[in-house]
Amino acid sequence: MDAHELDEHGKIINTIVVNDLNFPGKHLVDAAVGGNIGDSIINGFVVKYVDPVIIPKEVSKKQARLALLSAGYYDKVIAIIDNLPEDQKTVAKIQWDDSESYQRDHPFVLMMATALGLTSDELDALFVAASEMK
């Protein structure tokens, strides 16, 4: 029979063929429960391994603008900048036009996210999407 070998945390580290599940020094479960190497088995249930999402701290201007366009926010950002009071508008236009990249926690980015009504998680998702733009 096929058996999953588990580490001390219940993570599948190997799948082997055995006659029975009683093997000295190994924690084995019947592989018929499902799962693959990297998944965990907790209380008899398979918990699939999911790659952690890494939120980029910075994306290029091109990546950010393509992500904004794709999400339907590009024109809204332009309108927000255009409707700012003159002193804020000039600073915002410089940030928008002259930055080579945008940082996730930069005040300009946070201001735009707030003006767009984005939650922190939605801004994170936008940065992830931007990081995948080529």
CYANA upper distance limits for C-alpha pairs under 8 A (distance plus 0.5 A):
  1 MET  CA     17 VAL  CA      5.95
  1 MET  CA     18 VAL  CA      5.97
  1 MET  CA     19 ASN  CA      6.58
  1 MET  CA     20 ASP  CA      7.67
  1 MET  CA     30 ASP  CA      8.09
  2 ASP  CA     15 THR  CA      7.17
  2 ASP  CA     16 ILE  CA      6.11
  2 ASP  CA     17 VAL  CA      5.00
  2 ASP  CA     18 VAL  CA      6.79
  2 ASP  CA     30 ASP  CA      6.92
  2 ASP  CA     31 ALA  CA      5.90
  2 ASP  CA     32 ALA  CA      7.99
  3 ALA  CA     15 THR  CA      6.04
  3 ALA  CA     16 ILE  CA      5.87
  3 ALA  CA     17 VAL  CA      6.57
  3 ALA  CA     18 VAL  CA      7.18
  3 ALA  CA     21 LEU  CA      7.68
  3 ALA  CA     28 LEU  CA      6.48
  3 ALA  CA     29 VAL  CA      5.95
  3 ALA  CA     30 ASP  CA      5.09
  3 ALA  CA     31 ALA  CA      5.00
  3 ALA  CA     32 ALA  CA      8.32
  4 HIS  CA     12 ILE  CA      6.54
  4 HIS  CA     13 ILE  CA      7.90
  4 HIS  CA     14 ASN  CA      6.30
  4 HIS  CA     15 THR  CA      4.91
  4 HIS  CA     16 ILE  CA      6.92
  4 HIS  CA     28 LEU  CA      6.03
  4 HIS  CA     29 VAL  CA      5.87
  4 HIS  CA     30 ASP  CA      6.77
  4 HIS  CA     31 ALA  CA      5.71
  5 GLU  CA     12 ILE  CA      6.22
  5 GLU  CA     13 ILE  CA      6.29
  5 GLU  CA     14 ASN  CA      5.62
  5 GLU  CA     15 THR  CA      6.45
  5 GLU  CA     16 ILE  CA      7.81
  5 GLU  CA     26 LYS  CA      7.20
  5 GLU  CA     27 HIS  CA      6.22
  5 GLU  CA     28 LEU  CA      5.18
  5 GLU  CA     29 VAL  CA      7.27
  6 LEU  CA     10 GLY  CA      5.63
  6 LEU  CA     11 LYS  CA      5.68
  6 LEU  CA     12 ILE  CA      5.05
  6 LEU  CA     13 ILE  CA      6.16
  6 LEU  CA     14 ASN  CA      7.77
  6 LEU  CA     26 LYS  CA      8.14
  6 LEU  CA     27 HIS  CA      6.02
  6 LEU  CA     28 LEU  CA      6.69
  6 LEU  CA     29 VAL  CA      8.24
  6 LEU  CA     40 SER  CA      8.41
  7 ASP  CA     11 LYS  CA      5.91
  7 ASP  CA     12 ILE  CA      7.12
  7 ASP  CA     13 ILE  CA      6.95
  7 ASP  CA     27 HIS  CA      7.69
  9 HIS  CA     40 SER  CA      8.39
 10 GLY  CA     40 SER  CA      5.76
 10 GLY  CA     41 ILE  CA      5.89
 10 GLY  CA     42 ILE  CA      6.84
 11 LYS  CA     37 ILE  CA      8.14
 11 LYS  CA     38 GLY  CA      6.58
 11 LYS  CA     39 ASP  CA      6.25
 11 LYS  CA     40 SER  CA      4.56
 11 LYS  CA     41 ILE  CA      6.91
 12 ILE  CA     35 GLY  CA      8.38
 12 ILE  CA     36 ASN  CA      7.22
 12 ILE  CA     37 ILE  CA      5.36
 12 ILE  CA     38 GLY  CA      5.94
 12 ILE  CA     39 ASP  CA      6.17
 12 ILE  CA     40 SER  CA      6.15
 12 ILE  CA     41 ILE  CA      7.80
 13 ILE  CA     37 ILE  CA      5.88
 13 ILE  CA     38 GLY  CA      6.90
 14 ASN  CA     37 ILE  CA      6.53
 15 THR  CA     31 ALA  CA      7.88
 15 THR  CA     37 ILE  CA      7.90
 21 LEU  CA     28 LEU  CA      6.07
 21 LEU  CA     29 VAL  CA      6.93
 21 LEU  CA     30 ASP  CA      7.68
 22 ASN  CA     28 LEU  CA      7.94
 23 PHE  CA     27 HIS  CA      8.09
 23 PHE  CA     28 LEU  CA      8.01
 31 ALA  CA     35 GLY  CA      7.87
 33 VAL  CA     44 GLY  CA      8.13
 33 VAL  CA     45 PHE  CA      8.05
 33 VAL  CA     46 VAL  CA      7.77
 34 GLY  CA     46 VAL  CA      7.18
 35 GLY  CA     39 ASP  CA      6.44
 35 GLY  CA     40 SER  CA      8.04
 35 GLY  CA     41 ILE  CA      8.38
 35 GLY  CA     46 VAL  CA      6.37
 35 GLY  CA     47 VAL  CA      8.22
 35 GLY  CA     48 LYS  CA      7.48
 38 GLY  CA     48 LYS  CA      8.24
 38 GLY  CA     49 TYR  CA      6.38
 39 ASP  CA     46 VAL  CA      7.34
 39 ASP  CA     47 VAL  CA      6.27
 39 ASP  CA     48 LYS  CA      5.20
 39 ASP  CA     49 TYR  CA      5.17
 40 SER  CA     46 VAL  CA      6.26
 40 SER  CA     47 VAL  CA      5.56
 40 SER  CA     48 LYS  CA      7.05
 40 SER  CA     49 TYR  CA      7.68
 41 ILE  CA     45 PHE  CA      5.80
 41 ILE  CA     46 VAL  CA      5.04
 41 ILE  CA     47 VAL  CA      6.46
 42 ILE  CA     46 VAL  CA      6.99
 42 ILE  CA     47 VAL  CA      7.55
 54 ILE  CA    128 VAL  CA      8.08
 55 ILE  CA    124 ASP  CA      6.55
 55 ILE  CA    125 ALA  CA      8.26
 55 ILE  CA    127 PHE  CA      7.22
 55 ILE  CA    128 VAL  CA      6.33
 56 PRO  CA    104 ARG  CA      7.88
 56 PRO  CA    127 PHE  CA      6.77
 56 PRO  CA    128 VAL  CA      6.88
 56 PRO  CA    131 SER  CA      7.44
 57 LYS  CA    103 GLN  CA      6.13
 57 LYS  CA    104 ARG  CA      5.61
 57 LYS  CA    105 ASP  CA      7.98
 58 GLU  CA    101 SER  CA      7.12
 58 GLU  CA    102 TYR  CA      6.03
 58 GLU  CA    103 GLN  CA      4.77
 58 GLU  CA    104 ARG  CA      6.32
 58 GLU  CA    127 PHE  CA      8.27
 59 VAL  CA     63 GLN  CA      6.62
 59 VAL  CA     64 ALA  CA      6.72
 59 VAL  CA    101 SER  CA      6.05
 59 VAL  CA    102 TYR  CA      6.07
 59 VAL  CA    103 GLN  CA      7.19
 59 VAL  CA    127 PHE  CA      7.57
 59 VAL  CA    130 ALA  CA      7.15
 59 VAL  CA    131 SER  CA      6.45
 60 SER  CA     64 ALA  CA      6.65
 60 SER  CA    100 GLU  CA      6.63
 60 SER  CA    101 SER  CA      4.58
 60 SER  CA    102 TYR  CA      6.75
 61 LYS  CA     65 ARG  CA      6.61
 61 LYS  CA     99 SER  CA      7.36
 61 LYS  CA    100 GLU  CA      5.86
 61 LYS  CA    101 SER  CA      5.13
 61 LYS  CA    102 TYR  CA      6.84
 62 LYS  CA     66 LEU  CA      6.57
 63 GLN  CA     67 ALA  CA      6.63
 63 GLN  CA    130 ALA  CA      5.35
 63 GLN  CA    131 SER  CA      6.87
 63 GLN  CA    132 GLU  CA      8.24
 63 GLN  CA    133 MET  CA      5.83
 63 GLN  CA    134 LYS  CA      7.35
 64 ALA  CA     68 LEU  CA      6.63
 64 ALA  CA    101 SER  CA      8.45
 64 ALA  CA    102 TYR  CA      7.74
 64 ALA  CA    127 PHE  CA      7.81
 64 ALA  CA    130 ALA  CA      5.73
 64 ALA  CA    131 SER  CA      8.41
 65 ARG  CA     69 LEU  CA      6.56
 65 ARG  CA     74 TYR  CA      7.21
 65 ARG  CA    130 ALA  CA      8.45
 66 LEU  CA     70 SER  CA      6.54
 66 LEU  CA    130 ALA  CA      7.46
 66 LEU  CA    133 MET  CA      7.46
 67 ALA  CA     71 ALA  CA      6.58
 67 ALA  CA    126 LEU  CA      7.10
 67 ALA  CA    127 PHE  CA      8.39
 67 ALA  CA    129 ALA  CA      6.67
 67 ALA  CA    130 ALA  CA      5.35
 67 ALA  CA    133 MET  CA      7.60
 68 LEU  CA     72 GLY  CA      6.59
 68 LEU  CA     73 TYR  CA      5.34
 68 LEU  CA     74 TYR  CA      5.30
 68 LEU  CA    126 LEU  CA      8.08
 69 LEU  CA     73 TYR  CA      6.28
 69 LEU  CA     74 TYR  CA      5.16
 69 LEU  CA     75 ASP  CA      8.10
 72 GLY  CA     76 LYS  CA      8.31
 73 TYR  CA     77 VAL  CA      6.68
 73 TYR  CA    116 LEU  CA      8.22
 74 TYR  CA     78 ILE  CA      7.09
 75 ASP  CA     79 ALA  CA      6.72
 76 LYS  CA     80 ILE  CA      6.58
 76 LYS  CA    116 LEU  CA      7.99
 77 VAL  CA     81 ILE  CA      6.72
 77 VAL  CA    112 MET  CA      7.39
 77 VAL  CA    116 LEU  CA      8.12
 78 ILE  CA     82 ASP  CA      6.63
 79 ALA  CA     83 ASN  CA      6.63
 80 ILE  CA     84 LEU  CA      6.97
 80 ILE  CA    112 MET  CA      8.27
 80 ILE  CA    115 ALA  CA      7.79
 81 ILE  CA     89 LYS  CA      6.28
 81 ILE  CA     92 ALA  CA      6.81
 81 ILE  CA     93 LYS  CA      7.32
 82 ASP  CA     89 LYS  CA      7.06
 83 ASN  CA     89 LYS  CA      7.99
 84 LEU  CA     88 GLN  CA      6.45
 84 LEU  CA     89 LYS  CA      5.50
 85 PRO  CA     89 LYS  CA      6.26
 86 GLU  CA     90 THR  CA      6.73
 87 ASP  CA     91 VAL  CA      7.31
 88 GLN  CA     92 ALA  CA      6.55
 89 LYS  CA     93 LYS  CA      6.48
 90 THR  CA     94 ILE  CA      6.81
 91 VAL  CA     95 GLN  CA      6.77
 92 ALA  CA     96 TRP  CA      6.49
 92 ALA  CA    108 PHE  CA      7.56
 93 LYS  CA     97 ASP  CA      6.25
 93 LYS  CA     98 ASP  CA      8.42
 94 ILE  CA     98 ASP  CA      5.85
 94 ILE  CA     99 SER  CA      7.92
 95 GLN  CA     99 SER  CA      6.04
 95 GLN  CA    108 PHE  CA      7.59
102 TYR  CA    106 HIS  CA      7.85
102 TYR  CA    109 VAL  CA      7.67
103 GLN  CA    109 VAL  CA      7.68
104 ARG  CA    109 VAL  CA      7.05
104 ARG  CA    110 LEU  CA      8.12
104 ARG  CA    124 ASP  CA      8.30
104 ARG  CA    127 PHE  CA      7.74
105 ASP  CA    109 VAL  CA      7.23
105 ASP  CA    110 LEU  CA      6.92
106 HIS  CA    110 LEU  CA      6.73
107 PRO  CA    111 MET  CA      6.45
108 PHE  CA    112 MET  CA      6.71
109 VAL  CA    113 ALA  CA      6.60
110 LEU  CA    114 THR  CA      6.63
111 MET  CA    115 ALA  CA      6.66
112 MET  CA    116 LEU  CA      6.56
113 ALA  CA    117 GLY  CA      6.65
113 ALA  CA    118 LEU  CA      5.64
113 ALA  CA    119 THR  CA      8.02
113 ALA  CA    123 LEU  CA      7.21
114 THR  CA    118 LEU  CA      6.36
114 THR  CA    119 THR  CA      8.16
118 LEU  CA    122 GLU  CA      6.11
118 LEU  CA    123 LEU  CA      6.59
119 THR  CA    123 LEU  CA      6.72
120 SER  CA    124 ASP  CA      6.68
121 ASP  CA    125 ALA  CA      6.68
122 GLU  CA    126 LEU  CA      6.67
123 LEU  CA    127 PHE  CA      6.77
124 ASP  CA    128 VAL  CA      6.73
125 ALA  CA    129 ALA  CA      6.60
126 LEU  CA    130 ALA  CA      6.53
127 PHE  CA    131 SER  CA      6.59
128 VAL  CA    132 GLU  CA      7.17
129 ALA  CA    133 MET  CA      7.26
